[in-house]
């Protein structure tokens, strides 16, 4: 039995050595991963400026949504009459409000949103007749 155990031990050792040797060779997953990384790098290079423009558009959309949410949450501001547009971090408020204080409050809320560089307040006062 001692010889049989030695053969088992040698067999297991050989499997272990072969397994370790195989670890040094790149498998299909590693090769595919490298190709994906290379393709992504090439795409990043080609997109460059276009990717930056897309990032700005997403940022502007997020700013617009945050400004609208802030105005909507403010009691007393009639949100349906205030339009919000953002281009390169510059927020433009347009529409009409019922008082100067509402106009000023809308501008202050927009200016407090992260990412806003400037607020163009084009809100008109409703005429009271």
Secondary structure, DSSP 8 states (H G I E B T S, - for coil): -HHHHHHHHHHHHHHHHHHHHHHTS--HHHHHHHHHHHHHHHHHHHHHHHHHHHHHHHHHHHHHHHHHHHHHHSTT--GGGEEEEEETTEEEEEEEESSHHHHHHHHHHHHTSTT--EEEEEEEE----
